[in-house]
Amino acid sequence: MAKNASPQLSFDQALSRAATLCSRSECCVSDIEEKLYRWGVNKVDSQRIIDMLVDGKYIDESRYASAYAGDKFRFSRWGRAKIRAMLRMKHISDTDIEPALGQIDADEYSRILKEVIAAKRRETGDDNSYETRAKLIRFALQRGFEMQDIIKFVSDDA
């Protein structure tokens, strides 16, 4: 048997393992689907397990979106656009994403964006040339901040 291969789990084992995983940290449906697939659980049992976890409030996509958005903003310093894109990749609905993004404080968002741009400016040199401003804008866009917010902090007088 290969080192990474694990034997197929029974329904009860998979349910127990998934419930334990969900009780330790926030998980979304796509995370658990991926785990169940890797554990060798068939599709019918996977769907039953996911339904049971959702019914038991082990999985709550709205709660997951809020936790994910808050963590990625505070710790990874991502902007709203990147957080939104990553949540969509996890198949979270817009009805769960938008309230989660709305919980991000506007003043803190501006402060973090300003800090991110200032740190990158120090790294690239403190001149206000066209090339430096372009680098700062591209960097902030890659971090998921919106152009209208970036422009406020990347200017000749910034």
C-alpha positions as CSV (number, residue, x, y, z in Angstrom):
1,M,0.0,0.0,0.0
2,A,1.3,3.5,-0.9
3,K,2.3,5.8,1.9
4,N,-0.5,8.4,1.3
5,A,-3.2,5.9,0.5
6,S,-5.7,5.3,3.3
7,P,-8.2,2.5,3.5
8,Q,-11.8,3.4,2.6
9,L,-13.7,4.6,5.6
10,S,-17.0,3.2,6.6
11,F,-20.0,5.6,6.8
12,D,-19.9,5.9,10.6
13,Q,-16.1,6.4,10.6
14,A,-16.3,9.1,8.0
15,L,-19.2,10.8,9.7
16,S,-17.3,10.8,13.0
17,R,-14.1,12.1,11.5
18,A,-15.9,14.8,9.5
19,A,-17.9,15.9,12.6
20,T,-14.7,16.1,14.6
21,L,-13.1,18.2,11.9
22,C,-16.0,20.6,11.8
23,S,-16.2,20.9,15.5
24,R,-12.5,21.9,15.7
25,S,-12.7,24.6,13.0
26,E,-15.1,26.2,10.6
27,C,-15.5,24.2,7.4
28,C,-17.6,24.7,4.3
29,V,-19.4,22.0,2.3
30,S,-16.7,22.0,-0.4
31,D,-14.0,21.4,2.2
32,I,-15.8,18.4,3.6
33,E,-16.7,17.0,0.1
34,E,-13.0,17.1,-0.7
35,K,-12.0,15.4,2.5
36,L,-14.7,12.7,2.1
37,Y,-13.5,12.1,-1.5
38,R,-9.9,11.7,-0.3
39,W,-11.1,9.3,2.4
40,G,-12.7,7.1,-0.3
41,V,-16.3,7.7,0.7
42,N,-18.8,7.2,-2.1
43,K,-20.9,10.0,-3.4
44,V,-24.2,8.8,-1.9
45,D,-22.7,8.4,1.6
46,S,-20.8,11.8,1.2
47,Q,-24.1,13.6,0.5
48,R,-25.8,11.9,3.5
49,I,-22.9,12.9,5.7
50,I,-22.9,16.5,4.5
51,D,-26.7,16.7,5.0
52,M,-26.3,15.4,8.5
53,L,-23.5,17.9,9.3
54,V,-25.6,20.8,8.0
55,D,-28.7,19.7,9.9
56,G,-26.6,19.3,13.1
57,K,-25.1,22.8,12.5
58,Y,-21.6,21.5,12.2
59,I,-21.5,23.2,8.8
60,D,-22.9,26.7,8.3
61,E,-21.8,28.4,5.1
62,S,-22.8,31.9,6.5
63,R,-20.8,31.3,9.7
64,Y,-17.9,30.0,7.6
65,A,-17.9,33.0,5.2
66,S,-17.8,35.4,8.2
67,A,-14.9,33.6,9.8
68,Y,-13.0,33.3,6.6
69,A,-13.5,36.9,5.6
70,G,-12.4,38.2,9.0
71,D,-9.4,35.9,9.2
72,K,-8.1,36.6,5.7
73,F,-8.6,40.4,6.2
74,R,-6.9,40.6,9.6
75,F,-4.2,38.0,9.3
76,S,-3.4,37.8,5.5
77,R,-4.4,41.4,4.9
78,W,-6.4,40.6,1.8
79,G,-8.9,43.0,0.3
80,R,-12.6,42.4,-0.3
81,A,-12.2,41.4,-4.0
82,K,-9.8,38.6,-3.2
83,I,-11.8,37.3,-0.3
84,R,-14.9,37.3,-2.4
85,A,-13.2,35.4,-5.2
86,M,-11.8,32.8,-2.9
87,L,-15.2,32.2,-1.2
88,R,-16.7,31.8,-4.6
89,M,-14.1,29.2,-5.4
90,K,-15.3,27.3,-2.4
91,H,-18.9,27.5,-3.8
92,I,-20.2,29.8,-1.1
93,S,-23.3,31.8,-2.3
94,D,-23.3,35.5,-2.7
95,T,-26.1,35.7,-0.1
96,D,-23.5,34.4,2.4
97,I,-20.5,36.3,1.1
98,E,-21.9,39.9,1.0
99,P,-22.9,40.0,4.7
100,A,-19.5,38.6,5.7
101,L,-17.7,41.2,3.7
102,G,-20.0,43.9,5.2
103,Q,-18.7,43.0,8.7
104,I,-15.2,44.4,7.7
105,D,-14.9,47.8,9.3
106,A,-14.3,50.5,6.7
107,D,-11.8,52.5,8.8
108,E,-9.8,49.4,9.5
109,Y,-9.9,48.4,5.8
110,S,-8.5,51.8,4.8
111,R,-5.8,51.6,7.5
112,I,-4.7,48.2,6.4
113,L,-4.7,49.2,2.7
114,K,-2.6,52.2,3.7
115,E,-0.1,50.1,5.6
116,V,0.1,47.5,2.8
117,I,0.9,50.2,0.3
118,A,3.4,52.0,2.6
119,A,5.3,48.7,3.2
120,K,5.5,48.0,-0.5
121,R,6.5,51.6,-1.2
122,R,9.4,51.2,1.3
123,E,10.4,47.9,-0.4
124,T,10.4,49.4,-4.0
125,G,11.9,52.8,-3.1
126,D,10.2,55.9,-1.9
127,D,10.1,57.8,-5.2
128,N,6.8,58.8,-6.8
129,S,7.7,57.9,-10.3
130,Y,5.0,56.5,-12.7
131,E,6.7,53.0,-12.5
132,T,6.6,53.0,-8.7
133,R,2.9,54.0,-8.6
134,A,2.1,51.3,-11.2
135,K,3.9,48.7,-9.1
136,L,2.0,49.8,-6.0
137,I,-1.4,49.7,-7.8
138,R,-0.7,46.2,-9.2
139,F,0.4,44.9,-5.8
140,A,-2.7,46.2,-4.0
141,L,-4.9,44.9,-6.8
142,Q,-3.3,41.4,-6.4
143,R,-4.0,41.6,-2.7
144,G,-7.7,42.1,-3.5
145,F,-8.2,45.8,-2.8
146,E,-10.5,47.8,-5.1
147,M,-9.1,50.4,-7.5
148,Q,-11.1,53.3,-6.1
149,D,-9.6,52.7,-2.6
150,I,-6.1,52.2,-3.9
151,I,-6.0,55.4,-5.8
152,K,-6.6,57.4,-2.6
153,F,-3.3,56.1,-1.2
154,V,-1.2,55.9,-4.3
155,S,-0.8,59.5,-5.4
156,D,1.9,62.2,-5.7
157,D,1.2,63.5,-2.2
158,A,0.9,60.0,-0.5
